[in-house]
Amino acid sequence: MAHLIESFEDLVDLLQQQPDLRPRLLRVLLTDDFLHLPERVDRLEEALTKLTHQVFLLSESQRQLAEGQGMLRQQVEVLADGQKILVDLTQQILQMMSSNTNTMNSLARTMNSLALTTNSLVHTVESLAHSVDSLGISQKEMRQEIKELAERLD
C-alpha cells in the first residue's frame, strides 16, 4: 500500500506506524561504515574488557613482585646484620686467643667454622642480590608491557 508523504512529519508518522520500514530507510540513508558501527563498538567494548582484565592482572603481578622485592630487601638487611655480628664475634675470638694458648686451638677451629658460615652467608647474599636484580628486571618488563598495552588502547 502506497503512502503519500508530503512533509517530514508524514515520514515520521509512517515510520512510527510501520517500524519495519526503519531498517530499510537506515540502509538507504547510512553508509556501510555507519551501519556496522554497533558491531565495531561491541568488538571494541569486548577488547577493552579483556585489556582491562589484563591490566588488572599485570598490576596485581607487579604488586606481588614489589612485595617480594620488599621481603628480599628485608632479608638482605637481616643477613647484613648477621654478617656484622659475625665480624664482631671474630674480633672477640681473636682477643681471647691472645690470652690463652690452650684456647687458641679451640678458637682456631671456631674461626674455621665461622669462615665457612660467612662464605655460606656471602653466597646466600649474592644469590638474594641476584634475585633482587631479577625482580627489578621483571618489574621493568611489566612496566614496558603495561606501557605497550596502554599505547594499544590509544
C-alpha positions as CSV (number, residue, x, y, z in Angstrom):
1,M,0.0,0.0,0.0
2,A,1.5,3.3,-1.1
3,H,1.6,6.3,1.3
4,L,1.7,9.9,0.3
5,I,4.5,11.7,2.1
6,E,4.3,15.4,1.8
7,S,6.3,16.5,4.9
8,F,8.9,15.3,7.2
9,E,6.2,14.8,9.9
10,D,4.4,12.4,7.4
11,L,7.6,10.4,7.2
12,V,8.0,10.3,11.0
13,D,4.3,9.2,11.4
14,L,4.8,6.5,8.8
15,L,7.9,5.1,10.5
16,Q,6.1,5.1,13.8
17,Q,3.2,3.3,12.3
18,Q,5.4,0.8,10.4
19,P,8.6,0.3,12.4
20,D,9.7,-2.5,10.0
21,L,10.4,0.3,7.4
22,R,13.1,1.8,9.7
23,P,15.9,-0.6,8.9
24,R,15.3,-0.2,5.1
25,L,15.4,3.6,5.5
26,L,18.6,3.4,7.5
27,R,20.2,1.2,4.9
28,V,19.3,3.8,2.3
29,L,20.4,6.8,4.4
30,L,23.6,5.5,6.1
31,T,26.8,4.2,4.6
32,D,28.0,0.7,5.4
33,D,30.5,2.1,7.9
34,F,27.7,3.7,9.9
35,L,25.6,0.5,9.7
36,H,28.5,-1.6,11.1
37,L,29.3,0.8,13.9
38,P,27.3,-1.2,16.6
39,E,29.2,-4.3,15.7
40,R,32.5,-2.5,15.8
41,V,31.6,-0.8,19.2
42,D,30.7,-4.3,20.6
43,R,34.1,-5.7,19.5
44,L,35.9,-2.7,20.9
45,E,34.0,-3.0,24.2
46,E,34.9,-6.7,24.4
47,A,38.6,-5.9,23.6
48,L,38.6,-3.1,26.2
49,T,37.1,-5.5,28.8
50,K,39.8,-8.1,28.1
51,L,42.5,-5.4,28.1
52,T,41.2,-4.0,31.4
53,H,41.4,-7.5,32.9
54,Q,44.9,-8.0,31.6
55,V,46.0,-4.6,33.1
56,F,44.5,-5.7,36.4
57,L,46.4,-9.0,36.3
58,L,49.6,-7.1,35.5
59,S,49.0,-4.6,38.2
60,E,48.4,-7.5,40.7
61,S,51.6,-9.2,39.5
62,Q,53.5,-6.0,39.8
63,R,52.2,-5.5,43.4
64,Q,53.2,-9.1,44.3
65,L,56.7,-8.5,42.8
66,A,57.0,-5.3,44.8
67,E,56.1,-7.1,47.9
68,G,58.5,-9.9,47.2
69,Q,61.2,-7.3,46.5
70,G,60.5,-5.7,49.8
71,M,60.7,-9.0,51.6
72,L,64.0,-9.8,49.9
73,R,65.3,-6.4,50.9
74,Q,64.5,-7.1,54.5
75,Q,66.2,-10.5,54.3
76,V,69.3,-8.9,52.8
77,E,69.3,-6.4,55.7
78,V,69.0,-9.3,58.2
79,L,71.8,-11.1,56.5
80,A,73.9,-8.0,56.6
81,D,73.2,-7.6,60.3
82,G,74.1,-11.2,60.8
83,Q,77.4,-10.6,58.9
84,K,78.2,-7.7,61.1
85,I,77.6,-9.8,64.2
86,L,79.9,-12.5,62.7
87,V,82.6,-9.9,62.2
88,D,82.2,-8.7,65.8
89,L,82.4,-12.3,67.1
90,T,85.5,-12.9,65.1
91,Q,87.2,-9.9,66.7
92,Q,86.3,-11.1,70.1
93,I,87.6,-14.6,69.3
94,L,90.9,-13.1,68.2
95,Q,91.3,-11.2,71.5
96,M,90.6,-14.4,73.5
97,M,93.1,-16.4,71.5
98,S,95.9,-14.0,72.5
99,S,95.2,-14.5,76.2
100,N,95.4,-18.3,76.4
101,T,97.4,-20.8,74.4
102,N,95.2,-23.8,75.1
103,T,92.2,-21.8,73.9
104,M,93.9,-20.9,70.7
105,N,93.5,-24.3,69.2
106,S,89.8,-24.3,70.1
107,L,89.4,-20.8,68.8
108,A,91.1,-21.7,65.5
109,R,88.5,-24.4,65.0
110,T,85.7,-22.0,65.8
111,M,87.1,-19.5,63.3
112,N,87.2,-22.1,60.6
113,S,83.6,-22.9,61.2
114,L,82.7,-19.2,61.2
115,A,84.6,-18.7,58.0
116,L,82.6,-21.5,56.4
117,T,79.4,-19.9,57.7
118,T,80.5,-16.5,56.4
119,N,81.2,-18.0,53.0
120,S,77.8,-19.6,53.0
121,L,76.1,-16.3,54.0
122,V,78.0,-14.4,51.3
123,H,76.8,-17.0,48.8
124,T,73.3,-16.6,50.1
125,V,73.6,-12.8,50.0
126,E,74.9,-13.0,46.4
127,S,72.0,-15.3,45.5
128,L,69.5,-13.0,47.1
129,A,71.1,-10.0,45.3
130,H,70.7,-11.8,42.0
131,S,67.1,-12.5,42.8
132,V,66.5,-8.8,43.7
133,D,68.1,-7.9,40.3
134,S,65.9,-10.4,38.5
135,L,62.8,-8.9,40.2
136,G,63.9,-5.4,39.1
137,I,64.2,-6.6,35.5
138,S,60.8,-8.3,35.7
139,Q,59.3,-5.2,37.1
140,K,60.8,-3.1,34.2
141,E,59.5,-5.6,31.7
142,M,56.0,-5.5,33.2
143,R,56.1,-1.7,33.1
144,Q,57.0,-1.9,29.4
145,E,54.2,-4.3,28.7
146,I,51.7,-2.1,30.6
147,K,53.0,0.9,28.5
148,E,52.6,-1.1,25.3
149,L,49.1,-2.1,26.3
150,A,48.2,1.5,27.1
151,E,49.6,2.5,23.7
152,R,47.4,0.0,22.0
153,L,44.4,1.4,23.8
154,D,45.2,4.8,22.4
